[in-house]
Amino acid sequence: NTAQVFADVRTYWSPDAVKRVTGKTLTGPAANGFIHLINSGAAALDGTGLQTINGKPAMKPWWDITADEAAACLDATTWYTSRLGYFRGGGFSSGFRTRGGMPITMSRLNLIKGLGPALQIAEGVAVDLPPDVDFALEDRTDPTWPTTWFVPNLTGSGAFRDVYSVMYHWGANHGSFAYGHIGADLITLASMLRIPVCMHNVPEERIFRPATWNAFGTADREGADFRACSAYGPLY
């Protein structure tokens, strides 16, 4: 019941690249690299992260957003005129930066010939960068667009071995992120709809799929998901 923020999965910034461009060595959550999520145009202002739950940045159902929070989201947004090279008809873009510390889940549904839909999920957190680093890196793409600096939760293996691997395995340069870590819910929903999940970083203990999935293999859970979805076929 909350807004989702559409964004380009635009750039992977390694520690070495950040150092080369800005002269700075980052510490904290962004120290091992991060992904620049930036939409070529406007995005939902909820993505500013200036709504709060228990004092922490959040995106809330619209009926829970207070007038002060709505005003804060607007105050944090600059309405830039659109770049005519991208948008010949003109218009405006909602320029903002997502407040760090907000847990988010990025997802993408790929439609693949011979396979059909396949879901990708990346849970992680939005991070803050020092202002001089923030402006220098954003200027490499377009400072008039809404920006989220995203660090996915890493597992040390596969598509989540490191931050670069997450971007490398992503289906294409777009995704949508929602508030909170909701990957387990998306995985369960996908199994109900017979959509295999080809990439995720949700801990095994949080995942629920129908018990019959076990008949398709327990050692390779991701492969079993594909086999089960193929055997049962689309629900709709």
N, C-alpha and C positions, 0 to 999 in steps of 0.2 A: 504493500500500500504506500510505497514511497516512490519518489521520482527516480528515474535512471538517467545517467549522464552518458551520452554518446560521445565517443572520442576516437580520433586517429591514434593508433599505436605507432607513434611517429619515430621516436629515436631512442636507441639504447646509449646511455652515457656510462662509460667505464670510468673507474678512478683515474686511469692514465689520461683519458680524453678530457676529463674535467680539469685535471692538473695542467694539461697542455693549453687549454683554452682560457682558463681563468687564473692559473698560477696557484690555485688553492687545493689543499688536501682535505677532503671532507671527513667528518667523524659522525658517529651515530648511525641511525638506520640506513642512511644513503651512502655509507662509506664504501660498500662493495658494489656500487653501481645502482642505477635506477632507470626506469622507463619514462619517457615524456609522453603523457597522454594529452593531446591537444586537438581540439575540434576546429576544423576550418570553417568557422562561423559561430553562431550562437550555441549555447548549451544551457540546460536547466540551471537556474541560479541556486537551486538547492546544493549544487556541487561546490559552492563556496565553503561549505562545512561550517557555516555560522549559525546553524540551528544546533541545539545542544540537548543531550540526554545525560542526566546525572553529571552535568558540567562539562561533558566531553563533546567534541564535534560530531555531528550526526546529520542525517537526512530523515525527516519525520513525515508521517502521514499528513496530508494537507490540513486535516481537521485539527491536528495538534500543534500546528505552527502558530506561534504567537505573533501579534502585530509587531512587536519589537524585533523578533527574529526575521520576519519578512523585510523589515526596514534595514536590518543589518546586512542581509543578503544583497539588497539593492545598493546600499552604501558601499559595499565592497566591489561593486561592478562598475566598470567604465564602458560606456556605449561608444565604441569606436566605429567610425565610418568604414565600410567594407572596402577591401582592396579590389579595385576594378579589374586587376589581372585575373582574379578568381571569380568575382561576381560582377559581370558586366552590367547588371541591372541596378547595382548599388545596394543600399540598405545599411544595416548596422550589425555589429557583432558584440556579444556580451563578453567583455574581457575581464577575467578574474583568475585568481589562483586558489586552488583548494587548500584549506587549512590542514596542516599536518596533524597526524595522530588519529585520523578517522579511518577505521577499518572498512575496507571495501572489497567487493568481489567483482572481478571483471569476467565477462562471459562473451562467447561468440558461437553462433550456430552456422556451421559451414554446410553448404549444399554441394555434395561431391558426386560427380557422374559415376554410376555403377555402385554407389554406396547409399546415397541419399543424405539426410541430415546427420551431422555428427557434432556433438557439443564440446566446447572447450571451456575450462573454468580455471581462474587464477585468483586465489584469495591473497590479500596483502594489506598494505597500509599506505595512505597518502603521507608524504613527508614534506617538511619545510626545508628550504635551502637558504643559506645566507643571502641577503638581498643582492649583493653584487654578483654572486654566482647565479642566482635566479635570473636576473635581468640579462646577463651575458649569454646564458644558454637559451633563454626564450627568444632572444633576438636572432638566434641562428635559424629559427623557423618563421615565426610571425608574432610580434608582441601584442597584436590586437586580438588574439584568440584566447579562449579560456584554457588554462593550464592546470594539469594535475601531475605532480611528481610521484611516481608509483613504485613501490618496492614490493615485489611478490614474496610470499613466504616460501623459503627454499627448503628442499628436502635432501639435497646433496646427491641426487641421482636423477637420471632421465631428463625429462623436459624441465625439471626444476633443480637441476644440478647447480646452476648459477643464474643470475639475472639475464645474461645474454641468451642462455638456452631457452628461457621463457619466450622472449621475442622471436627467436629463431623458429620455434615450433608453432608460433601463432599462425592461424590459417591465412590471414590477410591483415592489412593495416587498419582495421577498424575493430571496435569492441564497444561494450556498454558496461558501465559499472554501477553497482547498487550499494547501498549502505549495509554494512555488517558482513559477517562471514556466513553466507547463505549457500555455499557450495553443496553441502549435504542435501539441502532441500531440492536444489536443482538436479542432483544426481537421482534422487528418488523419483522426482517428476519425470525425468527423462526415461527411466526404466518403465514407468507406467505407460509412456507414449511410445516405447520401443525405439528410443533414440540412443545410440551408443555414445559414451563419453570417451573421447580420444585423448584427453589431457586434463589432469586436475591435480591439485595439491591438498586435497582434503584428507585428514588423517583417517585411517581405516576404521577406527572405533566410532567415528561419527557417521559412517555411511550405512544406509539401509537400502537394500534391494530385495525384491521378492525371493523367498527361500529357494524357489526352483532354479534361480541363477546358479546355485551350488552344483547342480547337475551338469553344468557346462564347464566346470573346472574351478578349483579353489586355489591353485598355485598361481595362476595368471588371471587375476581379477579383471584386468582391462580386456584381455582377450575373451574371457567368458562373457563379458557384457556384449561384445560384438556378436558372439555366437548365439547368445540368447535372443538378442533383438532380431537377428536374422531368422532364427527358427520360428519365433512367434509372429513376426511381421508387424507392420504398422497397426496401431490401434484405431487411427482415424485416417 
